[in-house]
Amino acid sequence: MKKFPLSRALLTCLVSFITFSFLALLVKGNKIVNFDSTVIRAIQGMETPALTTVMKFFTNIGSTKVVIVLCVLIILFLYFVLHHRSELILFIVVIAGSPMLNHALKSFFQRARPDLHRLIEIGGYSFPSGHAMNAFTVYGILTFLLWRHIRTRTGRTMLILFSAFMIIMIGISRIYLGVHYPSDIIGGYMASGFWLTITIWLFQWYKDRQSKEVKSR
């Protein structure tokens, strides 16, 4: 398992937490309206029937049902193919914790969804985006777990590019379809980044502690 240094973990957690907190203050004070409106107009200004089909495809990939199926397949792959055991626990904790955190944050902020130009209908609160959190969490932890199994620089680069592409496209699809503000998407990324990083670091801290205990016997 590739190590995730404490200093890098703390920096990532800090940046994610500060960015999310800053966004939350702007959202609460309705001081990010101009930014959200400008980005929404730019993205929805590209609307075409073909692009709408593409965006619906990506938003469906980030839906709860598809994520559950994807996670089950990943769990089977990690267990039977890569023979991950303890890493499987990390994956399950990360994946299970993300929607719970999202629900708690949405219940706290209770931000209404945008009502400008919706191409699909959906209920619930808006900030932070559950799709954005799901995407960042799933593809983030998958990249972390697969990294050590890919030896070439090209392979690792492709892994990162694929994960980044999926995360970004799922986020953009929510803005394009009119069900999220851009700040919802960024907030979802930051909340998930904090959760993912701190969970990975705690897991590695536990594994290192276990290893030291075994060596000391």
C-alpha positions as CSV (number, residue, x, y, z in Angstrom):
1,M,0.0,0.0,0.0
2,K,1.4,3.3,-1.0
3,K,2.1,5.5,2.0
4,F,0.2,8.8,2.5
5,P,2.6,10.9,4.6
6,L,1.2,12.6,7.7
7,S,2.2,16.1,6.5
8,R,0.5,15.6,3.2
9,A,-2.6,14.2,4.8
10,L,-2.8,17.1,7.3
11,L,-2.3,19.7,4.5
12,T,-5.0,18.1,2.3
13,C,-7.4,17.9,5.3
14,L,-6.7,21.5,6.2
15,V,-7.1,22.8,2.6
16,S,-10.3,20.8,2.2
17,F,-11.7,22.0,5.5
18,I,-10.9,25.6,5.0
19,T,-12.2,25.7,1.5
20,F,-15.4,24.0,2.5
21,S,-15.9,26.3,5.5
22,F,-15.3,29.4,3.3
23,L,-17.9,28.1,0.8
24,A,-20.3,27.4,3.6
25,L,-20.0,30.9,4.9
26,L,-20.6,32.3,1.4
27,V,-23.6,30.0,0.9
28,K,-25.1,30.9,4.3
29,G,-24.7,34.6,3.6
30,N,-26.0,34.4,-0.1
31,K,-22.7,36.0,-1.2
32,I,-21.8,33.5,-3.9
33,V,-24.9,34.1,-6.1
34,N,-23.0,35.9,-8.9
35,F,-20.3,33.2,-9.1
36,D,-22.9,30.5,-9.3
37,S,-25.1,32.3,-11.8
38,T,-22.2,33.1,-14.1
39,V,-20.9,29.5,-14.2
40,I,-24.4,28.1,-14.6
41,R,-25.1,30.4,-17.6
42,A,-21.8,29.4,-19.2
43,I,-22.4,25.7,-18.8
44,Q,-26.1,25.6,-19.7
45,G,-25.3,27.9,-22.6
46,M,-23.7,24.9,-24.4
47,E,-27.0,23.0,-24.3
48,T,-27.7,20.7,-27.2
49,P,-29.8,17.5,-27.4
50,A,-26.7,15.4,-27.8
51,L,-24.9,17.0,-24.9
52,T,-28.0,16.6,-22.7
53,T,-27.9,12.9,-23.4
54,V,-24.2,12.7,-22.5
55,M,-24.8,14.7,-19.2
56,K,-27.7,12.5,-18.2
57,F,-25.4,9.5,-18.7
58,F,-22.8,10.9,-16.4
59,T,-25.3,12.0,-13.8
60,N,-26.8,8.5,-13.8
61,I,-23.3,7.0,-13.2
62,G,-23.2,9.1,-10.1
63,S,-26.6,8.0,-8.8
64,T,-27.0,6.0,-5.7
65,K,-28.2,2.9,-7.4
66,V,-25.3,2.8,-9.9
67,V,-22.8,3.6,-7.2
68,I,-24.0,0.7,-5.1
69,V,-23.7,-1.7,-8.0
70,L,-20.2,-0.3,-8.8
71,C,-19.1,-0.6,-5.2
72,V,-20.3,-4.2,-5.0
73,L,-18.2,-5.0,-8.1
74,I,-15.2,-3.2,-6.7
75,I,-15.5,-5.1,-3.4
76,L,-15.6,-8.5,-5.2
77,F,-12.6,-7.4,-7.3
78,L,-10.6,-6.3,-4.3
79,Y,-11.3,-9.5,-2.3
80,F,-11.1,-12.2,-5.0
81,V,-8.7,-10.7,-7.5
82,L,-6.3,-8.4,-5.6
83,H,-6.8,-10.4,-2.3
84,H,-7.2,-7.2,-0.3
85,R,-8.5,-7.9,3.2
86,S,-7.9,-5.0,5.5
87,E,-8.0,-2.5,2.5
88,L,-11.6,-3.9,1.9
89,I,-12.6,-2.5,5.3
90,L,-11.1,0.9,4.4
91,F,-13.1,0.9,1.2
92,I,-16.4,0.0,2.9
93,V,-15.9,2.6,5.7
94,V,-15.1,5.3,3.2
95,I,-18.0,4.5,0.9
96,A,-20.5,4.1,3.8
97,G,-19.4,7.3,5.6
98,S,-19.6,9.6,2.6
99,P,-23.4,9.6,2.1
100,M,-23.9,9.8,5.9
101,L,-21.7,12.9,6.0
102,N,-23.5,14.3,3.0
103,H,-26.9,13.8,4.6
104,A,-25.8,15.5,7.8
105,L,-24.4,18.5,6.0
106,K,-27.4,18.9,3.8
107,S,-29.7,18.7,6.8
108,F,-27.6,21.4,8.5
109,F,-27.4,23.9,5.6
110,Q,-30.8,23.2,4.0
111,R,-30.0,25.0,0.8
112,A,-32.7,24.9,-1.8
113,R,-31.8,23.6,-5.2
114,P,-31.5,26.1,-8.1
115,D,-34.7,26.8,-10.0
116,L,-33.4,28.4,-13.2
117,H,-33.5,25.9,-16.0
118,R,-33.9,22.3,-14.9
119,L,-33.6,19.4,-17.4
120,I,-34.4,16.8,-14.8
121,E,-36.5,16.9,-11.6
122,I,-35.1,15.9,-8.2
123,G,-36.0,16.7,-4.6
124,G,-33.9,17.3,-1.5
125,Y,-31.4,19.9,-0.5
126,S,-28.6,21.2,-2.6
127,F,-25.4,21.9,-0.6
128,P,-23.1,20.0,-0.8
129,S,-23.8,17.8,-3.8
130,G,-24.2,14.1,-3.0
131,H,-23.2,13.2,-6.6
132,A,-20.0,15.2,-6.3
133,M,-19.2,13.5,-2.9
134,N,-20.0,10.0,-4.3
135,A,-17.8,10.5,-7.3
136,F,-14.9,12.0,-5.4
137,T,-15.1,9.3,-2.8
138,V,-15.5,6.2,-5.1
139,Y,-12.9,7.2,-7.7
140,G,-10.6,8.7,-5.1
141,I,-10.4,5.6,-2.9
142,L,-10.3,3.3,-6.0
143,T,-7.3,5.2,-7.3
144,F,-5.5,4.9,-3.9
145,L,-6.1,1.2,-3.7
146,L,-5.1,0.4,-7.3
147,W,-2.0,2.6,-7.4
148,R,0.4,0.1,-6.1
149,H,-0.8,-2.6,-8.5
150,I,0.2,-0.4,-11.5
151,R,3.9,-0.3,-12.0
152,T,4.3,2.0,-15.0
153,R,4.1,5.8,-15.0
154,T,1.8,5.7,-18.0
155,G,-0.6,3.3,-16.3
156,R,-0.7,5.5,-13.1
157,T,-1.2,8.6,-15.2
158,M,-4.1,7.0,-17.0
159,L,-5.6,5.9,-13.7
160,I,-5.5,9.5,-12.3
161,L,-6.8,11.0,-15.6
162,F,-9.7,8.5,-15.7
163,S,-10.7,9.2,-12.1
164,A,-10.3,12.9,-12.5
165,F,-12.4,12.8,-15.7
166,M,-15.2,10.9,-14.1
167,I,-15.3,13.1,-11.0
168,I,-15.3,16.3,-13.0
169,M,-17.9,15.1,-15.6
170,I,-20.3,13.9,-12.9
171,G,-20.0,17.2,-11.2
172,I,-20.5,19.3,-14.3
173,S,-23.5,17.2,-15.3
174,R,-25.3,18.3,-12.2
175,I,-24.8,21.9,-13.1
176,Y,-25.7,21.4,-16.7
177,L,-28.9,19.6,-15.8
178,G,-29.9,22.5,-13.4
179,V,-30.1,20.6,-10.2
180,H,-27.0,22.0,-8.4
181,Y,-25.1,25.2,-8.0
182,P,-21.4,25.2,-8.9
183,S,-20.6,25.9,-5.2
184,D,-22.6,22.7,-4.3
185,I,-20.2,20.7,-6.5
186,I,-17.0,22.3,-5.1
187,G,-18.4,21.9,-1.6
188,G,-19.0,18.2,-2.3
189,Y,-15.5,17.7,-3.5
190,M,-14.0,19.5,-0.5
191,A,-16.2,17.6,2.0
192,S,-15.3,14.3,0.4
193,G,-11.6,15.2,0.1
194,F,-11.5,15.8,3.9
195,W,-13.3,12.6,4.7
196,L,-11.3,10.5,2.2
197,T,-7.9,11.9,3.4
198,I,-8.5,11.6,7.1
199,T,-9.9,8.0,6.7
200,I,-6.9,6.9,4.7
201,W,-4.5,8.4,7.1
202,L,-6.2,6.8,10.2
203,F,-6.1,3.5,8.4
204,Q,-2.4,3.7,7.6
205,W,-1.7,4.8,11.2
206,Y,-3.5,1.7,12.5
207,K,-1.7,-0.5,10.0
208,D,1.7,0.9,11.0
209,R,0.9,0.5,14.7
210,Q,-0.1,-3.1,14.1
211,S,3.2,-3.7,12.2
212,K,5.3,-2.2,15.0
213,E,3.5,-4.4,17.6
214,V,4.2,-7.5,15.6
215,K,7.9,-6.7,15.2
216,S,8.3,-5.9,18.9
217,R,7.0,-9.3,20.0
